[in-house]
Amino acid sequence: MSLPEFLEHREVRELISRALIEDVGAGDLTSQALVGAHDRARASIVSRGPYVLAGGPVAELVFQTVDSQVKTRLLIPDGNPVKAGEAILHVEGRAHGLLVAERTALNFIQQMTGIATLTRQFVERVAPYGVQILDTRKTSPALRILQKYAVHCGGGVNHRMGLYDRILIKDNHLAFWRRHGTGNPADAVRLARKKFPGIEVEIEVENEADLRKVLDAAPDWILLDNMPPARIRRCVEINANRCKLEASGGVTLANVAAIAVTGVHAISVGCLTHSPAAADLSLEFEH
């Protein structure tokens, strides 16, 4: 799997620094009381269940940020499966630094691996239909770059990173357009494209009538919001492959295949980033 090079982003390093400041504060009092300044140790992050790994390089960077002398060896690359009892990352260095970094490193890799694992489950459910699984902007504040990277590790496709890289005209935008514009959603697409040429334009529709209206403006994407599979199928037939269609709203592992079989191009899933279960990983010291 080809994964983006994201560790060099200043944002990622700042996230790690802020997370360590939050946890360590003025110092790790317990380790200062009980661990010698020159004590050395070896440890490994070990999986307690089957997962799809994401965040190994982030965990490495946490240990190296705490103590630049810590030696790390990533045993399983991101995007790969890991089994229960399997070691993911080996670290060696001053025991005090390993203990300081432990919780922050685990917090990052546990949450990111949880996202990648859930994403892979959705991707596998829709694989027979050639449908993309998209993430959303429903991410933890300030952690979006890491969470969307984890979606990528799980085989999902990153939707827009923020409000700045794609136009997505949703119901609340259309409410203002009905008050201050022509009221025709197709005209909203045309105006957005005129103001920002070269930027992809997507618009949300809630029924077949609105779909027929916006097709006249040929948006790049049309978002079918909170529709049951039967209505989505009718919209696919009306669209006749003129625009790319994205289904969204109430998507679960139980119903994603029924949505995928309708013929949409993509399905966006908010729970990938807003409510995945964290992976059960632990740092185990060698004695």
VODOGU-632795 format. One record per atom (N, C-alpha, C, O, CB): residue in three letters; x negated, y, z. Coordinates in steps of 0.1 Angstrom, whole numbers, plus 2048, in hexadecimal, padded with zeros to 3 digits. Glycine has a CB too. Layout:
residues N
ALAXYZ;...
END
This chain:
residues 287
MET7F87F4800;MET800800800;MET7F780C800;MET7EE80D808;MET80A80080C;SER7FB8167F8;SER7F38227F7;SER7FA82C800;SER8058307FE;SER7F38287E9;LEU7F383080B;LEU7F9839815;LEU7F2847814;LEU7E6848810;LEU7F7833823;PRO7FA851817;PRO7F485F816;PRO7E9861820;PRO7EA85C82C;PRO7FF869818;GLU7DF86981C;GLU7D586D826;GLU7DA87982E;GLU7DA884829;GLU7C787081E;PHE7DE87683A;PHE7E5881842;PHE7DD88484E;PHE7E088E855;PHE7F287C845;LEU7D387D852;LEU7CC88085F;LEU7C488D85E;LEU7C1893868;LEU7C3874862;GLU7C0891852;GLU7B989D851;GLU7C18A9852;GLU7BC8B5852;GLU7B189D843;HIS7CF8A7852;HIS7D88B3854;HIS7D58B9862;HIS7D58B286C;HIS7E78AF852;ARG7D38C6862;ARG7D18CD86F;ARG7DD8CA878;ARG7DB8CA884;ARG7CF8DC86D;GLU7E98C9872;GLU7F58C787A;GLU7F48BB882;GLU7F98BB88E;GLU8018C7871;VAL7EF8B087D;VAL7EE8A3884;VAL7E48A488F;VAL7E78A089B;VAL7E989887A;ARG7D98AA88D;ARG7CF8AC898;ARG7D48B58A3;ARG7D28B38AF;ARG7C28B2892;GLU7DC8BF89F;GLU7E28C88A9;GLU7EC8C08B2;GLU7EE8C28BE;GLU7E88D48A3;LEU7F48B88AB;LEU7FE8B08B2;LEU7F78A78BD;LEU7FC8A68C8;LEU8068A78A8;ILE7EC8A18B9;ILE7E58988C2;ILE7E08A08CE;ILE7E189C8D9;ILE7DA8918BB;SER7DA8AC8CB;SER7D58B48D6;SER7DF8B98DF;SER7DD8B98EB;SER7CE8C18D0;ARG7EB8BD8DA;ARG7F68C18E3;ARG7FB8B68EB;ARG7FF8B88F7;ARG8018C78DA;ALA7FC8AA8E5;ALA80189E8ED;ALA7F789B8F8;ALA7FC897903;ALA8028928E3;LEU7EA89C8F6;LEU7E1899900;LEU7E18A490B;LEU7E08A0917;LEU7D38988FB;ILE7E38B0908;ILE7E48BB912;ILE7F08B991A;ILE7F08BA926;ILE7E58C990B;GLU7FB8B5914;GLU8088B291B;GLU8068A7925;GLU80B8A8931;GLU8138AE912;ASP7FE89D922;ASP7FD89192B;ASP7F2892935;ASP7F488F941;ASP7FB884923;VAL7E7898931;VAL7DB898939;VAL7DB8A5942;VAL7D68A494E;VAL7CE898931;GLY7DF8B093D;GLY7DF8BC945;GLY7D18BF94A;GLY7C88C0942;GLY7E88BB951;ALA7CF8C1958;ALA7C28C495D;ALA7B98B895F;ALA7AE8BA962;ALA7C48CB96B;GLY7BF8AC95D;GLY7B68A095E;GLY7BE894962;GLY7C9895969;GLY7AB8A3967;ASP7B988895F;ASP7BF87B963;ASP7BA878971;ASP7B0873973;ASP7BB870959;LEU7C387C97B;LEU7BF87B989;LEU7BC86C98D;LEU7B3869995;LEU7C9881992;THR7C4863988;THR7C385598C;THR7B6850987;THR7AF84998F;THR7CF84D986;SER7B285297B;SER7A584D976;SER79A85497D;SER78F84E97F;SER7A484F967;GLN79B861980;GLN790868987;GLN78E862994;GLN783861999;GLN793877988;ALA79985D99B;ALA7978579A8;ALA7928499A8;ALA78B8469B1;ALA7A58579AF;LEU79584199E;LEU79283399E;LEU78882E994;LEU783823996;LEU79F82C99D;VAL78583698A;VAL77C83197F;VAL76F83997F;VAL76F84597F;VAL784832971;GLY76483197F;GLY75783897F;GLY75583F972;GLY75A83B967;GLY74C82D981;ALA74D84A973;ALA74B852967;ALA74384B95C;ALA74484F950;ALA74385F96B;HIS73B841960;HIS733839956;HIS73982B953;HIS73282494C;HIS72583895B;ASP744828959;ASP74A81B956;ASP74E81A947;ASP753823942;ASP75681995F;ARG74B80F941;ARG74E80C933;ARG759801932;ARG7597F993B;ARG74280992B;ALA760801927;ALA76A7F7926;ALA76D7F4917;ALA76A7FD90F;ALA7777FB92D;ARG7747E9915;ARG7797E6907;ARG7877E2909;ARG78C7DD913;ARG7717DA901;ALA78F7E68FF;ALA79E7E48FF;ALA7A37E38F1;ALA79D7E78E8;ALA7A57EF907;SER7AF7DD8F0;SER7B67DC8E3;SER7C57DF8E5;SER7CB7DC8EF;SER7B57CE8DD;ILE7CA7E68DB;ILE7D97E88DA;ILE7DE7DB8D4;ILE7DA7D78C9;ILE7DD7F58D2;VAL7E87D58DB;VAL7ED7C88D7;VAL7FC7C98D5;VAL8037D08DD;VAL7E97BD8E2;SER8017C28CB;SER80F7C28C9;SER8167B78D1;SER8117AC8D2;SER8127C08BA;ARG8227BB8D6;ARG82A7B18DD;ARG8367AC8D5;ARG83E7A48DA;ARG82F7B78EA;GLY8367AF8C8;GLY8417AB8C0;GLY83D7AC8B1;GLY8327B18AE;GLY84E7B28C2;PRO8467A88A8;PRO8437A989A;PRO8477B7895;PRO8537BB897;PRO84A79E892;TYR83E7BE88E;TYR8417CC88A;TYR83A7CE87D;TYR8337C6878;TYR83D7D6894;VAL83D7DA877;VAL8367E086C;VAL82E7EC872;VAL8347F5877;VAL83F7E5860;LEU8217EB870;LEU8187F5877;LEU818802871;LEU818804865;LEU80A7EF878;ALA81980D879;ALA81681A875;ALA810822881;ALA81582188C;ALA824821870;GLY80682A87E;GLY800833888;GLY7F382E88E;GLY7EE833897;GLY80A834893;GLY7EE823888;GLY7E181E88D;GLY7D682988C;GLY7CF82B896;GLY7DC812885;PRO7D5830881;PRO7CA83B880;PRO7CD84688A;PRO7C484D88F;PRO7CA840872;VAL7DA84988D;VAL7DD853897;VAL7D984F8A5;VAL7D38578AC;VAL7ED856897;ALA7DB8438A8;ALA7D683E8B5;ALA7C783E8B6;ALA7C28428C0;ALA7DB82F8B8;GLU7C083B8AB;GLU7B283C8AB;GLU7AD84A8AE;GLU7A484D8B6;GLU7AC83789D;LEU7B48548A7;LEU7B08628A9;LEU7B38678B7;LEU7AB86F8BC;LEU7B886A89E;VAL7BD8628BD;VAL7BF8668CB;VAL7B38628D4;VAL7AE86A8DC;VAL7CC85F8D1;PHE7AF8558D3;PHE7A38518DB;PHE7978598D7;PHE78F85D8E0;PHE7A08428D8;GLN79585C8CB;GLN7898638C7;GLN78A8728CB;GLN77F8788CD;GLN7878638B8;THR7968778CC;THR7988858D1;THR7948868DF;THR78E8908E4;THR7A688A8CE;VAL79887C8E7;VAL79587C8F5;VAL78687B8F8;VAL780881900;VAL79D8718FD;ASP7808728F0;ASP77286F8F2;ASP76C86B8E5;ASP76E8618DF;ASP76F8638FD;SER7648748DF;SER75E8728D2;SER7548668D1;SER7518628C7;SER75787F8CE;GLN7508618DD;GLN7478568DE;GLN74F8488DD;GLN74883E8DC;GLN73F8578EA;VAL75C8498DE;VAL76383C8DE;VAL7628368D0;VAL76483D8C6;VAL77283F8E1;LYS75F8298D0;LYS75F8218C3;LYS76D81B8C1;LYS7728148CA;LYS7548178C4;THR77281C8B5;THR77F8178B2;THR77E80E8A5;THR77581089C;THR78A8228AF;ARG7868048A5;ARG7877FB899;ARG7957F7897;ARG79B7EF89E;ARG77D7EE89B;LEU79B7FC88C;LEU7A87F9888;LEU7A97EB881;LEU7A27E9877;LEU7AF80487F;LEU7B07E2887;LEU7B17D4882;LEU7BB7D2878;LEU7BA7C986F;LEU7B27CB88E;ILE7C67D9878;ILE7D17D886F;ILE7D57E5869;ILE7D87EE870;ILE7DE7D1876;PRO7D47E685C;PRO7D77F3855;PRO7E67F7856;PRO7EF7EE857;PRO7D37F3847;ASP7E9803856;ASP7F7808856;ASP7FF80284A;ASP7F9800840;ASP7F8817856;GLY80C7FF84D;GLY8147F9842;GLY8147EA842;GLY81C7E483A;GLY8107FF835;ASN80C7E484A;ASN80B7D584A;ASN8127D0856;ASN8147D6860;ASN7FC7D184B;PRO8177C3855;PRO81E7BD860;PRO8147B986B;PRO8097B6868;PRO8267B085B;VAL8197B9877;VAL8117B5883;VAL81A7AB88B;VAL8267AD88C;VAL80D7C188B;LYS8147A1890;LYS81B796897;LYS8197988A6;LYS81079F8AB;LYS816788893;ALA8227928AE;ALA8217938BC;ALA81478C8C1;ALA8107828BC;ALA82D78B8C3;GLY80D7938CA;GLY80078F8CF;GLY7F47938C6;GLY7E97908CA;GLY8017808D0;GLU7F779A8BB;GLU7EC79D8B2;GLU7E67AB8B6;GLU7EE7B48BA;GLU7F179E8A4;ALA7D97AC8B6;ALA7D27B88B9;ALA7D27C28AD;ALA7D17BD8A2;ALA7C37B68BE;ILE7D57CE8B0;ILE7D67D98A5;ILE7CA7E28A5;ILE7C47E489A;ILE7E27E18A7;LEU7C57E68B0;LEU7BA7F08B1;LEU7B17EC8BD;LEU7B67EA8C8;LEU7BF7FE8B2;HIS7A47EC8BA;HIS79A7E98C4;HIS7937F68C8;HIS78F7FD8BF;HIS7907DE8C0;VAL7917F98D5;VAL78A8058D9;VAL7808018E4;VAL7827F78EB;VAL79480F8DF;GLU7758088E4;GLU76A8068ED;GLU7638138F1;GLU76081B8E8;GLU7607FC8E7;GLY7618158FE;GLY75A821902;GLY75C823911;GLY75E819918;GLY76082D8FB;ARG75A82F915;ARG75C832924;ARG76A830928;ARG774834922;ARG758841927;ALA76B828933;ALA778824938;ALA78183093A;ALA78D82F938;ALA77781B944;HIS77C83A940;HIS784846943;HIS78B84C937;HIS79784F937;HIS77B85194A;GLY78384D92C;GLY789852920;GLY79484991A;GLY79E84E915;GLY77E854915;LEU79283C91B;LEU79C833915;LEU7A983491D;LEU7B4833918;LEU796824916;LEU7A883592A;LEU7B4836933;LEU7BB844930;LEU7C7844930;LEU7B0835941;VAL7B384E92E;VAL7BA85B92B;VAL7C185B91E;VAL7CC86091D;VAL7AF86692B;ALA7BC854914;ALA7C2854907;ALA7CD84A906;ALA7D584A8FC;ALA7B88518FC;GLU7CE84090F;GLU7D783490D;GLU7E583890A;GLU7EA834900;GLU7D682C91A;ARG7EC840913;ARG7FA842911;ARG7FD84A905;ARG8078478FE;ARG7FF84991D;THR7F5855902;THR7F885D8F6;THR7F68558E9;THR7FE8568E0;THR7EF8698F6;ALA7EC84D8E9;ALA7EA8448DD;ALA7F583A8DB;ALA7FA8398D0;ALA7DC83C8DE;LEU7F98348E6;LEU80582B8E5;LEU8128328E1;LEU81982C8D9;LEU8068238F2;ASN81483D8E7;ASN8208458E3;ASN8228478D4;ASN82C8458CF;ASN8218528EB;PHE81784B8CE;PHE81784E8C0;PHE8198418B8;PHE8228408B0;PHE80A8558BC;ILE8118378BB;ILE81182B8B2;ILE81E8238B5;ILE82381C8AC;ILE8058228B5;GLN8238238C1;GLN83081C8C4;GLN83B8228BC;GLN84381B8B6;GLN83381C8D3;GLN83D82F8BC;GLN8488358B6;GLN8468348A6;GLN85083289F;GLN8498448BA;MET83A8368A1;MET838835893;MET83B82788E;MET840825883;MET82B83A88F;THR83681D895;THR83880F891;THR84780C892;THR84C80488A;THR83080689A;GLY84E81189B;GLY85D80F89C;GLY864814890;GLY86D80E88A;GLY8628158A8;ILE85F82088B;ILE86582687F;ILE86281D873;ILE86B81A86B;ILE86083487D;ALA855819871;ALA851811866;ALA859804865;ALA85C7FF85B;ALA84280F866;THR85A7FE871;THR8617F1872;THR8707F286E;THR8757EA866;THR8607EB880;LEU8777FC873;LEU8857FE86F;LEU886801861;LEU88F7FC85A;LEU88B809878;THR87D80A85C;THR87E80D84D;THR87C801845;THR8837FF83B;THR87381784A;ARG8737F8848;ARG8707EC840;ARG87D7E3840;ARG8807DD836;ARG8647E4846;GLN8847E384B;GLN8917DB84C;GLN89B7E0842;GLN8A17D883B;GLN8977DB85A;PHE89C7ED841;PHE8A57F3837;PHE8A17F1829;PHE8A97ED820;PHE8A780283A;VAL8947F2827;VAL88E7F0819;VAL8917E2814;VAL8947E0809;VAL87F7F4819;GLU88F7D981D;GLU8917CB819;GLU89F7C8816;GLU8A27BF80E;GLU88C7C1824;ARG8A97CE81D;ARG8B77CC81B;ARG8BB7D180D;ARG8C47CB807;ARG8BF7D3825;VAL8B57DB808;VAL8B97E17FB;VAL8B07DD7EF;VAL8B27E17E4;VAL8BA7F07FC;ALA8A57D57F2;ALA89C7D27E8;ALA8A27CB7DC;ALA89D7CE7D0;ALA8917C87EE;PRO8AC7C27DD;PRO8B27BC7D1;PRO8B87C67C7;PRO8BB7C37BC;PRO8BC7B27D5;TYR8BB7D27CC;TYR8C37DC7C4;TYR8BB7E77BF;TYR8C07F07B8;TYR8CE7E17CD;GLY8AE7E77C2;GLY8A57F27BC;GLY8A88007C1;GLY8A780A7BA;GLY8A67F27AE;VAL8AD8017CE;VAL8B180D7D4;VAL8A68127DD;VAL8A180B7E5;VAL8BF80C7DB;GLN8A481F7DD;GLN89A8257E6;GLN8A18287F4;GLN8AC82C7F4;GLN8948327E0;ILE8998267FE;ILE89D82A80C;ILE89683780F;ILE88A83880F;ILE89A81F817;LEU89E842811;LEU89884F814;LEU899853822;LEU8A384F829;LEU8A085A80B;ASP89085B827;ASP891860835;ASP89886E834;ASP89D872829;ASP88386283C;THR89A874840;THR8A1881840;THR89988B849;THR88D88884C;THR8AF87F847;ARG89F89684B;ARG8988A0854;ARG89D89E863;ARG89A8A786B;ARG89C8AE850;LYS8A3893866;LYS8A7890874;LYS89B88A87B;LYS89B87E87E;LYS8B3886874;THR89189287D;THR88588E884;THR883895891;THR88A89F894;THR87989087B;SER87A890899;SER8778968A6;SER86F8A38A3;SER8668A389B;SER86E88D8AF;PRO8738AE8A9;PRO86D8BB8A6;PRO85D8BA8A7;PRO8588B58B1;PRO8728C68AF;ALA8578BF89D;ALA8488C089C;ALA8418B3899;ALA8358B2897;ALA8438C58A9;LEU8498A8898;LEU84389B895;LEU846896887;LEU84388A884;LEU8478908A0;ARG84C89E87F;ARG85189A872;ARG846893869;ARG848889863;ARG8578A586A;ILE83A899869;ILE82F894860;ILE82C885864;ILE82987D85B;ILE82389D861;LEU82C882871;LEU829875875;LEU83486B873;LEU83286086F;LEU825875884;GLN840870875;GLN84C867873;GLN84F864865;GLN852859861;GLN85886E87A;LYS84D86E85C;LYS84F86B84E;LYS843862848;LYS84685A83F;LYS84F878846;TYR83786484E;TYR82C85B84A;TYR83084D84E;TYR82D843847;TYR81F85F851;ALA83684B85A;ALA83A83D85E;ALA845837855;ALA84482B853;ALA83F83E86D;VAL84E840850;VAL85883B847;VAL85183683A;VAL85582B835;VAL862846843;HIS84783D836;HIS83F83982A;HIS83982C82D;HIS838823824;HIS835844826;CYS83382A839;CYS82D81D83C;CYS83781183B;CYS833806838;CYS82781E84A;GLY84381483E;GLY84D80A83E;GLY853807830;GLY85C7FE82E;GLY85880D847;GLY84F80F826;GLY85380D819;GLY85E816814;GLY864815809;GLY8587FF817;GLY86281F81D;GLY86C82981A;GLY866835812;GLY85A836810;GLY87382F826;VAL86F83E80D;VAL86B849804;VAL86E85680C;VAL879858811;VAL8728497F7;ASN86485F80D;ASN86686B813;ASN86F87480B;ASN86C8777FF;ASN859872817;HIS87A879811;HIS88288380B;HIS87B89180D;HIS86F891810;HIS891884811;ARG88189C80D;ARG87A8A980F;ARG8748AA81D;ARG87A8A5826;ARG8848B480C;MET8698B081D;MET8628B182A;MET8698BC833;MET8688BC83F;MET8548B5828;GLY86F8C682C;GLY8758D1833;GLY87F8D882A;GLY8828D481F;GLY86B8DA83A;LEU8828E482F;LEU88C8EC827;LEU8858F381B;LEU88B8F9813;LEU8928F7830;TYR8788F181A;TYR8708F9810;TYR86C8F2804;TYR8678F87FA;TYR8638FE817;ASP86F8E5803;ASP8698DD7F7;ASP8748D77EE;ASP8718D07E5;ASP8608D37FC;ARG8818D97F2;ARG88C8D57E9;ARG8988DC7ED;ARG89A8E07F8;ARG88E8C57EA;ILE8A18DF7E3;ILE8AD8E67E6;ILE8B88DB7E8;ILE8BA8D27DF;ILE8B28EF7DA;LEU8BE8DB7F3;LEU8C98D27F6;LEU8D58DA7FB;LEU8D68DF806;LEU8C58C7801;ILE8DF8DB7F2;ILE8EB8E37F5;ILE8F58DA7FC;ILE8FB8D17F6;ILE8F18E97E8;LYS8F78DC809;LYS9008D4811;LYS90E8DB813;LYS9108E680F;LYS8FA8D081E;ASP9168D581B;ASP9248DA81D;ASP9248E7823;ASP92C8F0820;ASP92C8D0826;ASN91B8EA82D;ASN91B8F7833;ASN916902829;ASN91B90D82A;ASN9128F783F;HIS90D8FF820;HIS909909816;HIS91590B80D;HIS918917809;HIS8FD90380E;LEU91D901809;LEU928902800;LEU93390A807;LEU93B911800;LEU92D8F57FC;ALA93490A814;ALA93F91181B;ALA93C920819;ALA945928817;ALA93F90E82A;PHE92F92481A;PHE92C933817;PHE92D936808;PHE932941805;PHE91D93681C;TRP92A92C800;TRP92C92F7F1;TRP93A9317ED;TRP93D9397E4;TRP9269237E9;ARG94392A7F4;ARG95192C7F1;ARG95693A7F6;ARG95F93F7F0;ARG95A9217F8;ARG95093F800;ARG95394D805;ARG94D9587FD;ARG9539627FA;ARG94F94E813;HIS9409567F8;HIS9399617F2;HIS93595E7E4;HIS9309677DD;HIS92D9637FA;GLY9379527DF;GLY93394F7D1;GLY94094C7C9;GLY94B9517CC;GLY92A9437D0;THR93E9447BE;THR94A9417B6;THR9529367BB;THR95E9357B8;THR94593D7A8;GLY94D92F7C5;GLY9549247CA;GLY9529177C3;GLY95490C7C8;GLY9639277CA;ASN94D9177B7;ASN94A90C7AF;ASN93C9067B3;ASN93290D7B1;ASN94B90F79F;PRO93B8FA7B8;PRO92E8F47BC;PRO9248F47B1;PRO9188F57B3;PRO9308E77C2;ALA9298F27A4;ALA9208F2799;ALA9198FF797;ALA90D8FF794;ALA9278EE78C;ASP91F90A79A;ASP919917799;ASP90E9197A4;ASP9049207A2;ASP92492279B;ALA9119127B0;ALA9079137BA;ALA8FA90C7B6;ALA8EF9107B9;ALA90C90C7C7;VAL8FB9017AF;VAL8F08FA7A9;VAL8E890379F;VAL8DC9047A0;VAL8F48EC7A3;ARG8F0909796;ARG8EA91178C;ARG8E291D792;ARG8D792178E;ARG8F4917783;LEU8E892379D;LEU8E292F7A3;LEU8D592A7AA;LEU8CB9317A9;LEU8EB9357AD;ALA8D591F7B1;ALA8C991A7B8;ALA8BE9177AE;ALA8B391A7B1;ALA8CD90E7C0;ARG8C29117A3;ARG8B790E799;ARG8B291B793;ARG8A691B790;ARG8BD90578E;LYS8BA925791;LYS8B593178B;LYS8AC938794;LYS8A293E790;LYS8C193A788;LYS8AF9387A1;LYS8A693F7AB;LYS8999387AE;LYS88F93E7B1;LYS8AE9417B8;PHE89A92A7AD;PHE88E9227B0;PHE88C9187A5;PHE88D90C7A7;PHE88F91B7BE;PRO88891D799;PRO88591378E;PRO87A90A791;PRO87090E797;PRO88291B781;GLY87B8FE78D;GLY8718F478F;GLY8738EC79C;GLY86C8E279F;GLY8648FA78F;ILE87C8F07A5;ILE87F8EA7B2;ILE88B8E07B0;ILE8958E47AA;ILE8818F47BD;GLU88A8D47B5;GLU8958CB7B4;GLU8A18D07BB;GLU8A08D67C6;GLU8918BD7B9;VAL8AD8CE7B5;VAL8B98D37BB;VAL8C28C77BE;VAL8C58BF7B5;VAL8C08DE7B2;GLU8C78C67CA;GLU8D08BB7CE;GLU8DC8C27D4;GLU8DB8CC7DB;GLU8C98B17D8;ILE8E88BC7D2;ILE8F48C17D7;ILE8FD8B67DD;ILE8FE8AB7D7;ILE8FC8C97CD;GLU9038B97E8;GLU90C8AF7EF;GLU91A8B07EA;GLU91F8BB7E7;GLU90C8B27FE;VAL9208A57E7;VAL92E8A47E4;VAL93589A7ED;VAL92F8917F2;VAL9308A07D5;GLU94289D7EF;GLU94A8947F8;GLU95588C7F1;GLU95B8847F8;GLU95089D803;ASN95788F7E4;ASN9628887DD;ASN95F8887CE;ASN95588E7CA;ASN97088E7E0;GLU9678817C7;GLU96587F7B8;GLU96788C7B1;GLU96088F7A7;GLU96E8747B3;ALA9718947B6;ALA9738A17AF;ALA9678AA7AF;ALA9648B07A5;ALA9808A87B5;ASP9618AB7BB;ASP9558B47BC;ASP94A8AE7B4;ASP9428B67AE;ASP9518B57CB;LEU9498A17B3;LEU93E89B7AB;LEU94089F79C;LEU9368A3796;LEU93F88C7AC;ARG94C89E797;ARG94E8A2789;ARG94A8B1787;ARG9458B477C;ARG95D8A0785;LYS94D8BA791;LYS9498C878F;LYS93A8CA78E;LYS9368D1785;LYS94F8D079B;VAL9338C4797;VAL9258C6798;VAL91D8C078D;VAL9128C4789;VAL91F8C27A5;LEU9238B5787;LEU91C8AF77B;LEU91A8B8770;LEU9108B7768;LEU9248A3777;ASP9228C276F;ASP9218CC764;ASP9148D4765;ASP90E8D975B;ASP92D8D6764;ALA90F8D6771;ALA9028DD774;ALA8F68D4773;ALA8EB8D9774;ALA9038E5781;ALA8F88C7772;ALA8ED8BE771;ALA8E28C077C;ALA8D68C2779;ALA8E68BF764;PRO8E68BE789;PRO8DC8BF794;PRO8D38B3793;PRO8D68A978C;PRO8E38C07A2;ASP8C78B4799;ASP8BE8A9799;ASP8C389D7A1;ASP8C289279D;ASP8B08AD79F;TRP8C98A07AC;TRP8CF8967B5;TRP8DD89A7BA;TRP8E08A67BB;TRP8C68937C1;ILE8E58917BC;ILE8F28937C2;ILE8F388A7CF;ILE8F187E7CE;ILE8FE8907B9;LEU8F78907DA;LEU8F88897E7;LEU9068857E9;LEU90F88E7EA;LEU8F28927F2;LEU9098787EA;LEU9168737ED;LEU9178727FC;LEU912868801;LEU9198667E5;ASP91F87A802;ASP91E87B811;ASP92A874817;ASP936876814;ASP91F88A815;ASN92686A820;ASN930863828;ASN93B85D820;ASN94785E824;ASN93686D833;MET938856816;MET94285080D;MET941841810;MET93783B811;MET9408537FE;PRO94D83A810;PRO94D82B810;PRO948825803;PRO94882C7F9;PRO95B826814;PRO943819803;PRO93D8137F7;PRO9468147EB;PRO9428167E0;PRO93A8057FA;ALA9548127EC;ALA95D8127E1;ALA95D8207DA;ALA95D8217CE;ALA96B80E7E5;ARG95C82B7E2;ARG95C8387DC;ARG94E83B7D6;ARG94D8417CC;ARG95F8437E7;ILE9448367DD;ILE9368387D7;ILE9368317C9;ILE9308377C0;ILE92C8327E0;ARG93C8257C8;ARG93B81E7BB;ARG9438267B0;ARG93E8277A5;ARG9428107BC;ARG94E82D7B4;ARG9558357AA;ARG94D8417A6;ARG94D84579A;ARG96383A7B0;CYS9468477AF;CYS93D8527AC;CYS93284E7A3;CYS92E85579A;CYS9378587B9;VAL92C8427A5;VAL92283D79C;VAL92783B78E;VAL92083F785;VAL91D82F7A1;GLU93383778D;GLU93983577F;GLU93C843779;GLU93984476D;GLU94782E780;ILE94184D781;ILE94385A77B;ILE936860777;ILE93586776C;ILE94A863785;ASN92B85F77F;ASN91E86577C;ASN91885F76F;ASN912867768;ASN915862788;ALA91A85276D;ALA91584C761;ALA90684F75F;ALA901851754;ALA91D851754;ASN8FF84F76A;ASN8F085076A;ASN8EB85D765;ASN8E085F760;ASN8EA845761;ARG8F4868766;ARG8F0875762;ARG8E787C76C;ARG8DD883768;ARG8FC87E75F;CYS8E9879779;CYS8E187F784;CYS8DD87378D;CYS8E486978D;CYS8E988A78B;LYS8D3876795;LYS8D086C79F;LYS8D986E7AB;LYS8DD8797AF;LYS8C186E7A4;LEU8DE8627B0;LEU8E78627BB;LEU8E185D7C8;LEU8DB8537C8;LEU8F485A7B8;GLU8E38657D3;GLU8DF8617E0;GLU8EB85F7E9;GLU8F48687EA;GLU8D586B7E6;ALA8EC8547F0;ALA8F78517F9;ALA8F2854808;ALA8E685180B;ALA8FC8437F8;SER8FA85A810;SER8F685E81D;SER90285D827;SER90D85F823;SER8EF86B81D;GLY8FF85B834;GLY90985C83E;GLY90E84F843;GLY91384783B;GLY915864839;GLY90B84C850;GLY910840856;GLY909833851;GLY90F828852;GLY91E83F854;VAL8FD83484C;VAL8F6829847;VAL8F0821852;VAL8E982685A;VAL8EB82D83C;THR8F2814852;THR8EC80A85B;THR8E77FE854;THR8E97FC848;THR8F7806866;LEU8E07F685C;LEU8DB7EA856;LEU8E67E0852;LEU8E57D8849;LEU8D27E2860;ALA8F17E2858;ALA8FD7D9855;ALA9047DD848;ALA9097D4841;ALA9077DA860;ASN9037EA844;ASN90B7EE838;ASN9027F382D;ASN9077F6822;ASN9147F983C;VAL8F57F382F;VAL8EC7FA824;VAL8EC7F2817;VAL8EC7F880D;VAL8DE7FB829;ALA8ED7E5818;ALA8EE7DD80C;ALA8FA7DF804;ALA8FA7E07F8;ALA8EC7CE80F;ALA9067E180B;ALA9127E3804;ALA9127F17FD;ALA9197F37F3;ALA91E7E380E;ILE90A7FA803;ILE9098077FC;ILE8FF8067F0;ILE90280C7E6;ILE904812806;ALA8F57FF7F2;ALA8EB7FD7E7;ALA8F07F77DB;ALA8ED7FA7D0;ALA8DF7F57EC;VAL8F97ED7DD;VAL8FF7E67D1;VAL9087EE7C8;VAL90B7EA7BD;VAL9067D97D6;THR90C7FA7CD;THR9148037C5;THR90D8097B9;THR91480D7AF;THR91A80E7CE;GLY9008097BA;GLY8F980F7AE;GLY8F381C7B1;GLY8EE8227A7;GLY9028107A3;VAL8F38217BD;VAL8EC82E7C0;VAL8DD82C7BF;VAL8D88217BF;VAL8F08337CE;HIS8D68387BD;HIS8C88377BB;HIS8C08377C9;HIS8B68317CA;HIS8C38437B3;ALA8C683D7D3;ALA8BF83E7E0;ALA8CA83F7EB;ALA8D58437E9;ALA8B684A7E0;ILE8C583B7F7;ILE8CD83C803;ILE8C584280E;ILE8BA83D811;ILE8D382D808;SER8CA84D814;SER8C385481E;SER8C884F82C;SER8D484D82E;SER8C486381D;VAL8BE84D835;VAL8C1846842;VAL8BB84F84D;VAL8AF84F84F;VAL8BC838842;GLY8C4855855;GLY8BF85E85F;GLY8B985686B;GLY8B085B872;GLY8CA866864;CYS8BE84A86E;CYS8BA84387A;CYS8AB83E878;CYS8A583A882;CYS8C283787C;LEU8A583E86D;LEU89783A86B;LEU88E842875;LEU88583D87A;LEU89283C85D;THR89284F876;THR88985887E;THR89085D88B;THR889861894;THR885863876;HIS89D85D88B;HIS8A3863898;HIS8A78588A2;HIS8A985C8AE;HIS8B086A894;SER8A784B89F;SER8AA8428A9;SER8A48348A7;SER8AB82A8AA;SER8B98418AA;PRO8978338A3;PRO8918268A3;PRO88D8218B1;PRO88A8298B9;PRO885826899;ALA88C8148B3;ALA88780F8BF;ALA87880F8BF;ALA87280B8B5;ALA88C8008C2;ALA8718148C9;ALA8638148C9;ALA85E8068CA;ALA8637FD8D0;ALA85D81C8D5;ALA8528038C3;ALA84C7F68C3;ALA8467F48D1;ALA8427FD8D8;ALA8427F58B8;ASP8467E78D5;ASP8407E38E2;ASP8317E08E0;ASP82E7D58DC;ASP8487D78E8;LEU8297E98E3;LEU81B7E88E1;LEU8147EB8EF;LEU8197F38F6;LEU8157F18D6;SER8087E58F1;SER8027E88FE;SER7F37E98FC;SER7ED7E38F3;SER8057DE909;LEU7EC7F0904;LEU7DD7F1904;LEU7D87E790F;LEU7DB7E891B;LEU7D87FF907;GLU7D17DC90B;GLU7CC7D2914;GLU7BD7D3915;GLU7B67D290A;GLU7D17C490F;PHE7B87D4921;PHE7AA7D5923;PHE7A47C7925;PHE7AA7BE92A;PHE7A77DD930;GLU7977C6920;GLU7907B9922;GLU7897B992F;GLU7837C4933;GLU7857B7916;HIS78A7AE936;HIS7847AE944;HIS7787A4943;HIS7727A294E;HIS78F7A994E;
END
